[in-house]
């Protein structure tokens, strides 16, 4: 039972770390493109993925 709980906690930790990493990446991309980052939304510029 402890193994299952430990696995769940590790997976949860990895998921949260990935979400935080992706959020920071999007914020940096927004600011590098001249946009304004307001409440998890990039405002003021159109960004394209080339």
Secondary structure, DSSP 8 states (H G I E B T S, - for coil): -HHHHHHHHHHHHHHHHHHHHHHHHHHHHHHHTT-EEETTEEESS-----
